[in-house]
Amino acid sequence: MQYDLLIRNIGQLILPRYSSHPLKGEEMKVLPVKQNAALAVLDGKVAWIGLNEETPGIIAKEVIDASGKVVSPGLVDPHTHLVFGGSRENELALKQTGVPYLEILANGGGIHSTVASTAGTSEEKLLEKASFHLERMISFGTTTLEAKSGYGLTRETELKQLKVIKRLREKYPVSITATFLGPHAVPSAYRGEEDLFLDEMIELLDEIKKEEFAQFVDIFCETGVFTIEQSRRFLEAAKEKGFRLKIHADEIDSLGGAELAVSLGAVSADHLVAASDEGIQALGNSDTVAVLLPGTTFYLGKDHYARARKMIDEGAAVALATDFNPGSCVTENLQMIMSLAALKLKMTAEEIWNAVTVNAAHSIGKGEEAGFIETGHPANFVIWDIPNYLYLPYHFGVNHAESVYYAGRKIWKRETYGEIQFSAAGKSGGI
């Protein structure tokens, strides 16, 4: 047999365990790693995994020598706000001088600024901007991700964001899960009439479902945004219409968002910085994934991070994400999040790799196709220019990816002198 691709002399091949459910608690501490390994690809799928000593005699159209390098599944980023207009760098200086966020908001800044910019940006320009950010994500090793709407707060602009996400899925050789986050904030015109706004967002669900614009829904359950009761009403309505559920839960105040997520069978509860002991215990007794976003806590200059150690010790499944957005976490670099998880969440390297692969995939409904390397499954992987899997969280703030593969095709590579080049391997036009 002739393979399409053979990668030889892999120093360490990271093989997160394929599982029909996310890895929980003690399971997260186990990371299978094959030393001096090799793998072969045929027709976009992993066709063979073995030891390098078994490769003599194997024929392949292309052979890559990965001596001294690490190969892992493509990273999975399960919480991003990829599509938006404008930027908010002017607010950083205000925050540094102590101007409260509510004052920034009252003066037209904050999320209202992004909502206005997104409404005023054409679909084509939003696609161009989102493509720029997505290509950066890919360059850092992300091959599967979630992208939310939520900077529209009106039917027209929410649908515009979702159309852009759909076009990104068609344009790029990566896997993108779309999430409708219409209830991301309360529009100024609906203050005091939040339930009326929620009614409009619920009415929009039928159109989103019909056009297959999104697979998930999300809501920002937080003080000053939407209450537990309002969040339950929206999520139950979405569930009845066949959507899978996610929730921005317990980011600032402990409202019971984690408990709500578990009670509704949500696929994930995200943020969880203020999750209660009861909420963490509920997560530990469920398959709802705790998606933690330490980059947001870091960027906002907060001292209190989500209690990842307690969550894992209580048996919860933990995933990590960038939360890429223009206001509270402006980074496409999931590798940086891995370092923050080690430094601030006190997660081990084994737990971190599982959190950005198999668990992250399960948290966006991609657990059957992403986050692991196994024969017969899609060949989505990264070749890392690092000596071992412990090194990546340790050496922070740089890009360790040498090349990124999706369905067995190289979609990004780092050139010898630091230049980068996207291949022409896109679904329609390439990148």
C-alpha positions as CSV (number, residue, x, y, z in Angstrom):
1,M,0.0,0.0,0.0
2,Q,1.1,3.5,-0.8
3,Y,0.2,6.2,1.8
4,D,-0.3,9.9,1.0
5,L,1.9,11.0,3.9
6,L,4.3,9.4,6.4
7,I,5.7,11.2,9.4
8,R,8.8,9.5,10.8
9,N,11.0,10.0,13.8
10,I,8.3,11.7,16.0
11,G,9.9,12.4,19.3
12,Q,6.6,12.3,21.1
13,L,3.2,11.5,19.6
14,I,0.4,12.8,21.9
15,L,-2.6,10.5,21.8
16,P,-5.4,11.8,24.0
17,R,-7.7,8.9,24.6
18,Y,-10.7,8.8,22.3
19,S,-13.9,8.6,24.5
20,S,-17.6,8.8,23.9
21,H,-17.7,11.3,26.8
22,P,-15.4,14.1,28.0
23,L,-12.6,13.0,30.3
24,K,-13.5,13.7,33.9
25,G,-11.5,14.2,37.1
26,E,-8.8,11.6,37.4
27,E,-9.2,10.7,33.7
28,M,-7.8,14.1,32.8
29,K,-4.5,13.3,34.5
30,V,-3.7,10.5,32.0
31,L,-2.1,11.5,28.7
32,P,-0.9,8.7,26.5
33,V,2.3,9.5,24.7
34,K,4.1,7.3,22.2
35,Q,7.9,7.8,22.0
36,N,9.9,7.5,18.8
37,A,6.7,7.2,16.8
38,A,5.4,7.4,13.3
39,L,2.1,7.8,11.6
40,A,0.7,7.5,8.1
41,V,-2.2,9.3,6.3
42,L,-4.4,8.1,3.5
43,D,-7.4,9.9,2.0
44,G,-7.5,12.5,4.7
45,K,-7.5,10.0,7.6
46,V,-5.0,8.5,9.9
47,A,-4.2,5.1,8.4
48,W,-1.5,3.8,10.6
49,I,0.2,4.6,13.9
50,G,3.4,2.7,15.0
51,L,7.0,3.0,16.0
52,N,9.6,4.5,13.8
53,E,11.5,1.3,13.7
54,E,8.5,-0.2,11.8
55,T,8.7,2.4,8.9
56,P,11.4,0.9,6.7
57,G,9.6,-0.4,3.6
58,I,6.6,1.8,4.1
59,I,5.9,3.7,0.9
60,A,4.4,7.2,0.9
61,K,4.0,10.1,-1.6
62,E,5.5,12.4,1.0
63,V,7.8,11.6,3.9
64,I,8.4,14.1,6.8
65,D,11.2,13.7,9.3
66,A,9.9,15.0,12.7
67,S,13.1,14.2,14.6
68,G,13.1,15.9,18.0
69,K,9.6,17.2,17.5
70,V,6.2,16.6,19.1
71,V,3.0,15.8,17.1
72,S,-0.5,16.3,18.7
73,P,-4.1,16.4,17.6
74,G,-5.1,19.8,16.2
75,L,-6.1,22.1,19.0
76,V,-9.8,22.8,19.7
77,D,-10.9,26.3,20.8
78,P,-14.4,25.9,22.1
79,H,-15.3,29.5,23.0
80,T,-14.6,32.4,20.6
81,H,-16.4,35.6,19.5
82,L,-14.8,35.5,16.1
83,V,-17.0,37.8,14.1
84,F,-17.2,41.5,15.1
85,G,-16.7,45.0,13.8
86,G,-14.2,47.5,15.0
87,S,-11.9,47.3,18.0
88,R,-11.6,48.8,21.4
89,E,-8.0,49.6,22.1
90,N,-8.9,53.1,23.3
91,E,-10.6,51.5,26.3
92,L,-7.4,50.0,27.6
93,A,-6.0,53.4,28.6
94,L,-9.3,54.2,30.4
95,K,-9.2,51.0,32.3
96,Q,-5.6,51.6,33.3
97,T,-6.6,55.0,34.8
98,G,-9.4,53.4,36.8
99,V,-12.4,54.4,34.8
100,P,-15.1,51.8,35.7
101,Y,-16.5,49.7,33.0
102,L,-20.1,50.9,33.6
103,E,-18.9,54.5,33.0
104,I,-17.2,53.4,29.8
105,L,-20.5,51.7,28.9
106,A,-22.5,54.8,29.7
107,N,-20.4,56.8,27.3
108,G,-21.0,54.5,24.4
109,G,-18.1,52.2,24.9
110,G,-17.9,48.6,26.0
111,I,-20.0,46.0,24.2
112,H,-22.3,48.8,22.9
113,S,-19.3,50.1,20.9
114,T,-18.8,46.7,19.3
115,V,-22.5,46.3,18.6
116,A,-22.6,49.6,16.8
117,S,-19.4,48.8,14.8
118,T,-20.7,45.4,13.9
119,A,-24.1,46.8,12.7
120,G,-22.2,49.4,10.6
121,T,-19.9,46.9,9.0
122,S,-20.9,45.1,5.8
123,E,-21.0,41.3,5.6
124,E,-18.0,41.3,3.2
125,K,-15.9,43.4,5.6
126,L,-16.9,41.3,8.6
127,L,-15.8,38.2,6.6
128,E,-12.5,39.8,5.7
129,K,-11.8,40.8,9.4
130,A,-12.9,37.4,10.7
131,S,-10.7,35.6,8.1
132,F,-7.7,37.5,9.4
133,H,-8.3,36.4,13.0
134,L,-9.2,32.8,12.0
135,E,-5.9,32.5,10.0
136,R,-4.0,33.6,13.1
137,M,-5.9,30.9,15.2
138,I,-4.9,28.3,12.6
139,S,-1.3,29.4,12.8
140,F,-1.3,28.7,16.5
141,G,-2.4,25.1,15.9
142,T,-6.2,25.4,16.1
143,T,-8.1,23.2,13.6
144,T,-11.5,23.0,15.3
145,L,-13.3,25.9,17.0
146,E,-16.6,27.4,18.0
147,A,-17.7,30.9,16.8
148,K,-20.5,32.9,18.4
149,S,-22.7,35.7,17.2
150,G,-23.8,38.1,19.9
151,Y,-22.7,41.5,18.7
152,G,-25.9,42.2,16.9
153,L,-28.7,42.2,19.4
154,T,-31.0,42.7,16.5
155,R,-32.4,40.2,14.0
156,E,-30.5,41.8,11.0
157,T,-27.1,42.0,12.6
158,E,-27.2,38.6,14.4
159,L,-28.1,36.9,11.1
160,K,-25.3,38.8,9.4
161,Q,-22.8,37.4,11.9
162,L,-24.1,33.9,11.5
163,K,-24.0,34.2,7.7
164,V,-20.3,35.2,8.0
165,I,-19.6,32.2,10.2
166,K,-21.3,29.9,7.6
167,R,-19.1,31.4,4.9
168,L,-16.0,30.9,7.0
169,R,-17.0,27.2,7.3
170,E,-17.2,27.0,3.5
171,K,-14.0,28.9,2.9
172,Y,-11.5,27.4,5.3
173,P,-10.3,23.8,5.7
174,V,-11.1,23.7,9.5
175,S,-14.1,22.7,11.5
176,I,-16.3,25.6,12.9
177,T,-19.2,25.1,15.2
178,A,-21.7,28.1,15.1
179,T,-23.4,29.3,18.3
180,F,-26.2,31.9,18.4
181,L,-25.6,34.2,21.3
182,G,-28.4,36.7,20.7
183,P,-28.9,37.4,24.4
184,H,-25.3,38.5,24.9
185,A,-26.4,41.8,26.5
186,V,-29.5,43.9,27.0
187,P,-29.8,46.7,24.4
188,S,-30.2,50.1,25.9
189,A,-33.7,50.4,24.4
190,Y,-34.8,47.3,26.3
191,R,-33.6,48.2,29.8
192,G,-36.5,47.2,32.1
193,E,-38.0,45.2,29.3
194,E,-35.5,42.3,29.1
195,D,-38.3,39.7,28.7
196,L,-39.5,41.5,25.6
197,F,-36.0,41.3,24.1
198,L,-35.8,37.6,25.0
199,D,-39.1,37.0,23.2
200,E,-37.6,38.5,20.0
201,M,-34.5,36.4,20.3
202,I,-36.7,33.3,20.8
203,E,-38.7,34.1,17.8
204,L,-35.5,34.3,15.8
205,L,-34.6,30.7,16.6
206,D,-36.9,29.2,14.0
207,E,-35.2,31.1,11.2
208,I,-31.8,30.1,12.5
209,K,-32.8,26.5,12.7
210,K,-34.4,26.5,9.2
211,E,-31.3,28.0,7.6
212,E,-28.9,25.8,9.6
213,F,-27.0,28.9,10.8
214,A,-26.2,27.5,14.2
215,Q,-26.0,24.3,16.1
216,F,-25.9,25.8,19.6
217,V,-27.4,28.6,21.6
218,D,-25.9,30.6,24.4
219,I,-26.9,33.3,26.9
220,F,-25.0,35.6,29.2
221,C,-26.4,34.7,32.7
222,E,-25.0,37.4,35.0
223,T,-25.9,40.3,37.3
224,G,-27.2,43.2,35.2
225,V,-27.7,41.0,32.1
226,F,-30.0,38.0,32.3
227,T,-31.2,36.3,35.4
228,I,-31.3,32.6,36.1
229,E,-35.1,32.5,35.4
230,Q,-34.7,34.4,32.1
231,S,-31.8,32.2,31.1
232,R,-33.8,29.1,31.8
233,R,-36.7,30.3,29.7
234,F,-34.5,31.1,26.7
235,L,-32.6,27.9,26.9
236,E,-35.6,25.7,27.4
237,A,-37.3,27.3,24.4
238,A,-34.1,26.7,22.3
239,K,-33.9,23.1,23.5
240,E,-37.5,22.4,22.4
241,K,-36.5,23.6,19.0
242,G,-33.6,21.2,18.7
243,F,-30.6,23.3,19.7
244,R,-27.9,22.2,22.0
245,L,-27.1,24.4,24.9
246,K,-24.2,26.5,26.2
247,I,-24.2,29.2,28.9
248,H,-22.0,32.0,30.0
249,A,-22.3,31.1,33.7
250,D,-21.1,32.5,37.0
251,E,-18.4,34.8,35.5
252,I,-18.7,37.6,38.0
253,D,-21.3,36.6,40.6
254,S,-22.3,33.2,41.8
255,L,-25.9,33.1,40.5
256,G,-26.2,29.4,40.0
257,G,-25.4,29.3,36.3
258,A,-23.4,26.1,36.6
259,E,-26.3,24.4,38.4
260,L,-28.7,25.6,35.6
261,A,-26.4,24.3,32.9
262,V,-26.4,20.8,34.5
263,S,-30.1,20.8,35.2
264,L,-30.8,21.5,31.5
265,G,-28.2,19.1,30.2
266,A,-26.1,21.8,28.6
267,V,-23.1,20.7,26.7
268,S,-21.0,23.3,28.5
269,A,-20.9,26.0,31.1
270,D,-18.4,28.6,30.4
271,H,-16.3,31.1,32.5
272,L,-17.3,29.8,36.0
273,V,-14.9,32.1,37.9
274,A,-17.5,32.6,40.6
275,A,-19.0,29.1,40.5
276,S,-20.2,27.9,43.9
277,D,-19.2,24.7,45.6
278,E,-22.6,23.3,44.8
279,G,-22.2,24.3,41.2
280,I,-18.8,22.6,41.0
281,Q,-20.2,19.5,42.6
282,A,-23.1,19.4,40.1
283,L,-20.6,19.7,37.2
284,G,-18.6,16.8,38.7
285,N,-21.8,14.6,38.7
286,S,-22.6,15.4,35.0
287,D,-21.1,15.4,31.6
288,T,-21.5,19.2,31.2
289,V,-18.0,20.5,30.4
290,A,-16.6,23.3,32.4
291,V,-15.0,25.6,29.7
292,L,-12.5,27.9,31.5
293,L,-11.2,31.1,30.1
294,P,-8.1,32.2,32.1
295,G,-7.1,34.7,29.4
296,T,-10.1,36.8,30.2
297,T,-9.3,36.9,33.9
298,F,-5.7,37.8,33.0
299,Y,-6.6,40.5,30.5
300,L,-9.1,42.1,32.9
301,G,-6.5,42.2,35.6
302,K,-8.4,40.1,38.1
303,D,-6.8,38.1,40.8
304,H,-9.4,35.4,41.2
305,Y,-9.3,32.7,38.6
306,A,-11.8,29.8,38.1
307,R,-11.1,27.0,40.5
308,A,-9.9,24.4,38.1
309,R,-8.2,22.2,40.7
310,K,-11.4,21.9,42.7
311,M,-13.4,21.2,39.6
312,I,-11.0,18.4,38.5
313,D,-10.8,17.0,42.1
314,E,-14.7,16.9,42.2
315,G,-14.7,14.9,39.0
316,A,-15.7,17.6,36.5
317,A,-14.6,17.6,32.8
318,V,-12.6,20.8,32.1
319,A,-11.8,22.4,28.8
320,L,-9.9,25.6,27.9
321,A,-10.6,28.3,25.4
322,T,-9.3,31.7,24.3
323,D,-12.6,33.6,24.6
324,F,-11.2,35.7,21.7
325,N,-13.2,38.9,21.7
326,P,-12.5,42.7,21.3
327,G,-13.3,43.7,24.9
328,S,-12.1,41.2,27.5
329,C,-9.6,38.8,25.8
330,V,-7.9,40.0,22.6
331,T,-5.9,36.9,21.7
332,E,-6.2,34.2,19.1
333,N,-3.4,32.2,20.8
334,L,-4.6,29.1,22.5
335,Q,-1.0,28.2,23.3
336,M,-0.9,31.3,25.6
337,I,-4.1,30.0,27.3
338,M,-2.3,26.7,28.0
339,S,0.5,28.6,29.8
340,L,-2.0,30.6,31.8
341,A,-3.8,27.3,32.8
342,A,-0.5,26.0,34.2
343,L,0.5,29.2,35.9
344,K,-2.9,30.5,37.2
345,L,-5.2,27.5,37.2
346,K,-2.5,25.1,38.5
347,M,-3.4,22.5,35.9
348,T,-0.8,19.9,35.0
349,A,0.5,19.5,31.5
350,E,-1.4,16.3,31.0
351,E,-4.7,18.0,32.1
352,I,-4.0,21.0,29.9
353,W,-3.4,18.9,26.7
354,N,-6.6,16.9,27.4
355,A,-8.5,20.3,28.0
356,V,-7.5,21.7,24.6
357,T,-8.1,18.5,22.6
358,V,-10.6,15.8,23.6
359,N,-12.6,17.8,26.2
360,A,-12.7,20.9,24.2
361,A,-14.0,18.9,21.2
362,H,-16.8,17.4,23.4
363,S,-17.8,20.8,24.6
364,I,-18.8,21.8,21.1
365,G,-20.3,18.6,20.0
366,K,-17.2,17.4,18.0
367,G,-16.0,14.6,20.3
368,E,-16.4,12.0,17.5
369,E,-14.2,13.8,15.0
370,A,-11.7,16.1,16.8
371,G,-9.3,16.2,19.7
372,F,-7.6,12.8,19.2
373,I,-5.5,10.9,16.7
374,E,-6.7,7.4,15.9
375,T,-6.7,5.2,12.8
376,G,-9.8,5.6,10.6
377,H,-10.4,9.2,11.9
378,P,-9.6,12.6,10.4
379,A,-5.9,13.4,10.2
380,N,-6.0,16.8,12.0
381,F,-2.7,17.3,13.8
382,V,0.1,19.8,14.5
383,I,3.8,19.3,14.3
384,W,5.4,21.2,17.2
385,D,8.9,22.5,17.3
386,I,9.3,21.5,21.0
387,P,11.3,18.7,22.6
388,N,8.4,17.2,24.7
389,Y,4.8,17.9,25.6
390,L,5.8,19.5,28.9
391,Y,7.6,22.3,27.1
392,L,4.7,24.1,25.5
393,P,3.0,25.4,28.6
394,Y,6.4,26.2,30.1
395,H,7.7,28.5,27.2
396,F,4.9,31.0,26.9
397,G,4.0,33.9,24.6
398,V,5.5,32.5,21.3
399,N,4.3,30.2,18.6
400,H,5.7,26.7,18.8
401,A,3.7,25.3,15.8
402,E,5.9,24.3,12.9
403,S,3.0,23.1,10.6
404,V,-0.7,22.4,10.9
405,Y,-2.6,19.7,9.1
406,Y,-6.3,19.3,8.5
407,A,-7.7,16.1,6.9
408,G,-4.1,15.1,6.1
409,R,-3.3,18.3,4.1
410,K,-0.9,20.9,5.3
411,I,-2.8,24.2,5.8
412,W,-0.2,26.3,7.5
413,K,3.6,26.1,7.9
414,R,6.3,28.3,9.4
415,E,9.0,29.1,7.0
416,T,12.7,28.8,7.8
417,Y,13.2,32.5,8.6
418,G,10.0,33.1,10.6
419,E,7.9,33.9,7.6
420,I,4.5,32.1,7.4
421,Q,2.6,30.9,4.4
422,F,-0.9,29.5,4.1
423,S,-1.3,26.8,1.6
424,A,-3.9,26.7,-1.2
425,A,-5.8,23.9,0.4
426,G,-9.1,25.6,1.3
427,K,-12.5,24.2,0.7
428,S,-13.3,26.9,-1.8
429,G,-10.4,29.0,-2.8
430,G,-8.0,28.0,0.0
431,I,-6.1,30.1,2.4
